[in-house]
Amino acid sequence: LLQGETHNRSVVEEALAIMFGDMQLQDGVDYQFINDNTQVALDLNGVYARFISFVKSQGLQSDVETLPKKQFLQQLKQTKYFVSIGTTRFCRTRPKQSVKLNAALLRERIGETLLSADQP
């Protein structure tokens, strides 16, 4: 376990932690809070290839397991925080297909500070 963590992260959780943390995704472009901030819609189609490139460019391949996007999505669907897949109207871009995740459960698994601090 990393210092301060109370559980091991899954491959999916580690990837999401990097996406929302180290990659500094843009609210309203890459993700957006929806349904009274209870869910976060993630543009996985737009973000996942950047995640793979980020892991390689930062030399994290030995620390972070990367999966093909289809396998990543299959594992994501098995998590407690997965809600659905559907079209979301992002405030700074056109509507696009997104993965909808329960924001509170996701924060529990990847860390409170990794999702925008001004969100509940």
Salt bridges, closest charged atoms under 4 A:
GLU5 OE2 - ARG9 NH2 3.59
GLU13 OE2 - ARG109 NE 2.71
GLU14 OE1 - ARG9 NH1 3.64
ASP30 OD1 - ARG50 NH1 2.98
ASP43 OD2 - LYS96 NZ 3.25
